[in-house]
């Protein structure tokens, strides 16, 4: 008995057609995408600390700046356990 559709050029695991993720330059496609590590958006800011009646220089994220605008610098530092008098 002869096989119905015998293909001598078939390699197991390789399709004869282009895969959607296969590159045309012949390199193998990666099974995952490279993930770039996101850095925090840090800003150098001089903020007024009302309770200490002085300016405080901080390197702080923009997300933390929004929280400070909402809660206040003293309350935010207290919730994080930071003593602004030592800064």
C-alpha positions in Angstrom: 0.0 0.0 0.0 1.3 3.4 -0.9 0.8 6.4 1.3 -1.7 8.8 -0.2 0.2 12.1 0.2 3.8 11.3 0.8 5.9 14.4 1.1 9.7 13.8 1.0 10.6 17.3 1.9 8.4 17.6 5.0 10.3 18.2 8.3 8.3 17.5 11.5 7.4 20.7 13.3 8.0 23.0 10.3 5.2 24.3 8.2 5.5 24.7 4.5 3.8 28.1 4.8 5.0 31.2 6.6 3.8 31.5 10.2 2.5 34.8 11.3 5.4 35.2 13.7 8.1 33.8 11.4 10.6 36.3 10.1 11.4 36.4 6.4 15.2 36.8 7.0 15.4 33.1 8.0 15.9 33.7 11.7 13.9 31.7 14.2 11.0 33.5 15.9 11.2 33.8 19.6 8.5 32.1 21.6 8.2 35.2 23.7 8.5 39.0 23.3 11.4 40.8 25.0 10.1 42.7 28.0 11.6 46.1 28.7 11.9 46.9 32.4 10.1 50.2 33.1 11.9 52.7 35.2 10.2 54.8 37.8 9.5 58.4 36.7 11.6 60.1 39.4 11.7 63.9 39.8 14.0 66.0 41.9 11.6 68.4 43.8 11.9 71.0 46.5 8.7 70.8 48.5 7.4 73.0 51.3 6.9 71.2 54.6 4.4 73.2 56.6 4.8 71.4 59.9 8.6 71.9 59.8 8.3 75.4 58.4 11.0 74.7 55.8 11.8 73.4 52.3 12.7 69.7 51.8 14.6 68.5 48.8 13.3 65.1 47.7 13.8 62.7 44.8 10.3 61.4 44.3 8.0 59.7 41.8 5.3 61.5 40.0 2.7 59.1 41.5 3.9 60.1 45.0 3.7 63.8 44.0 0.0 63.3 43.2 -0.5 61.6 46.6 1.3 64.5 48.4 -1.0 66.9 46.6 -4.0 65.0 47.9 -2.9 64.2 51.5 -0.1 66.7 52.2 3.6 66.2 52.7 3.6 65.7 56.4 0.7 63.1 56.4 2.2 61.2 53.5 5.6 61.0 55.1 4.0 59.9 58.4 2.1 57.1 56.6 5.4 55.8 55.1 7.2 56.1 58.4 9.6 58.7 57.1 11.0 61.4 59.5 11.3 64.6 57.5 13.2 66.3 60.3 16.2 64.0 59.5 16.2 64.9 55.8 
